[in-house]
Amino acid sequence: MFDHYAQAYDALYQDKDYEGECDFVEAAAQRYLDRRAATILDFGCGTGGHAIPLVRRGYHVTGVDQSGAMIERANGKRAQLNGHADHVRFAVGDARHTALGRTFDLVTCMFAVLSYQTTDADALALFKNARQHLEPGGLFVCDYWHGPGVLALRPLTRAKTAELGGESVTRTSTPTLDEAARVVTVDIHTRHARAGQPGTESREQHRVRYFFPSEISRLLTGSGLRPLHYCAFPDFNLPPTDHDWNAAVIARAI
Ligand SMILES: C[S@@+](CC[C@H](N)C(=O)[O-])C[C@H]1O[C@@H](n2cnc3c(N)ncnc32)[C@H](O)[C@@H]1O
């Protein structure tokens, strides 16, 4: 998963408000962390959409992602950091099991990375591993697909076209909702075209789980993390409702 999609990822999400989401992470730290945040572990960092701006804001960031293709693209962006490239490190690894042998002030898990953990056992493993990388008082910040919003708004077939660096990308996402498993299976068909060259196509299937806050609280508590704050994402001050596809939770290591 994500290995074919990585090629299209930055084109498709060039309008995603990563800076605004970094503001969200900083707001969480300012409200709930008992110290000034300096170090961040970003689980499921993808192509570095949050890590690179967070380094520009003065943090030292380690990004871990299970997709080698996403990490390759993230590493390609270190050159943008003018003299601060050594403030970020990207590594291929599974957020459920990877052991870095050190702790961080914050562990982040952004853009539905949690929702790719489709069983309780997988989500629990990710939360426990986040806890392993925090000292008591450290924070876990995570957004996810919000069950009440997904069930009210319903997944729809969508198409998007984007251009970046002379390449045009068209993605069609066709979802199937399994309410018993609380999982949406999304068939993603991507077509790339560059002027004067033959186009290429790829297909991936993503299984994405929606969560209810009560499930997340149970799994966090079982991992040594105390949930402190649920909100619509990225609206730090608004409670999540069934109008919100995305919500976030902030938890503190006990
Ligand atoms: C929607 S992308 C988000 C990437 C990035 N956080 C962003 O905001 O652009 C989800 C990412 O989670 C990664 N991922 C999912 N499950 C993972 C796991 N168990 N361990 C590490 N990475 C994981 C995928 O490889 C993918 O890069």
The ligand as an SDF file (V2000), in Angstrom:
LIG
                    3D

 27 29  0  0  0  0  0  0  0  0999 V2000
   -2.7240    9.1540    4.3040 C   0  0  0  0  0  0  0  0  0  0  0  0
   -1.0140    8.8470    4.4820 S   0  0  0  0  0  0  0  0  0  0  0  0
   -0.5180   10.1600    5.5720 C   0  0  0  0  0  0  0  0  0  0  0  0
    0.9420   10.5130    5.4310 C   0  0  0  0  0  0  0  0  0  0  0  0
    1.3810   11.7530    6.1920 C   0  0  0  0  0  0  0  0  0  0  0  0
    1.1620   11.6130    7.6160 N   0  0  0  0  0  0  0  0  0  0  0  0
    0.6800   12.9830    5.6620 C   0  0  0  0  0  0  0  0  0  0  0  0
   -0.0300   13.6260    6.4420 O   0  0  0  0  0  0  0  0  0  0  0  0
    0.8520   13.3120    4.4870 O   0  0  0  0  0  0  0  0  0  0  0  0
   -0.9670    7.4530    5.5770 C   0  0  0  0  0  0  0  0  0  0  0  0
    0.4620    6.9630    5.7910 C   0  0  0  0  0  0  0  0  0  0  0  0
    0.4660    6.0510    6.8790 O   0  0  0  0  0  0  0  0  0  0  0  0
    1.4300    5.0600    6.6120 C   0  0  0  0  0  0  0  0  0  0  0  0
    1.1290    3.9290    7.5070 N   0  0  0  0  0  0  0  0  0  0  0  0
   -0.0500    3.2870    7.6720 C   0  0  0  0  0  0  0  0  0  0  0  0
    0.0660    2.3300    8.6170 N   0  0  0  0  0  0  0  0  0  0  0  0
    1.3440    2.3860    9.0640 C   0  0  0  0  0  0  0  0  0  0  0  0
    2.0780    1.6560   10.0350 C   0  0  0  0  0  0  0  0  0  0  0  0
    1.5130    0.6630   10.7500 N   0  0  0  0  0  0  0  0  0  0  0  0
    3.3690    1.9800   10.2430 N   0  0  0  0  0  0  0  0  0  0  0  0
    3.9620    2.9690    9.5330 C   0  0  0  0  0  0  0  0  0  0  0  0
    3.3230    3.6890    8.5780 N   0  0  0  0  0  0  0  0  0  0  0  0
    2.0260    3.4070    8.3600 C   0  0  0  0  0  0  0  0  0  0  0  0
    1.2720    4.7930    5.1190 C   0  0  0  0  0  0  0  0  0  0  0  0
    2.3910    4.1420    4.5590 O   0  0  0  0  0  0  0  0  0  0  0  0
    1.0750    6.2240    4.6010 C   0  0  0  0  0  0  0  0  0  0  0  0
    2.2900    6.8270    4.2530 O   0  0  0  0  0  0  0  0  0  0  0  0
  1  2  1  0
  2  3  1  0
  2 10  1  0
  3  4  1  0
  4  5  1  0
  5  6  1  0
  5  7  1  0
  7  8  2  0
  7  9  1  0
 10 11  1  0
 11 12  1  0
 11 26  1  0
 12 13  1  0
 13 14  1  0
 13 24  1  0
 14 15  1  0
 14 23  1  0
 15 16  2  0
 16 17  1  0
 17 18  1  0
 17 23  2  0
 18 19  1  0
 18 20  2  0
 20 21  1  0
 21 22  2  0
 22 23  1  0
 24 25  1  0
 24 26  1  0
 26 27  1  0
M  CHG  2   2   1   9  -1
M  END
$$$$
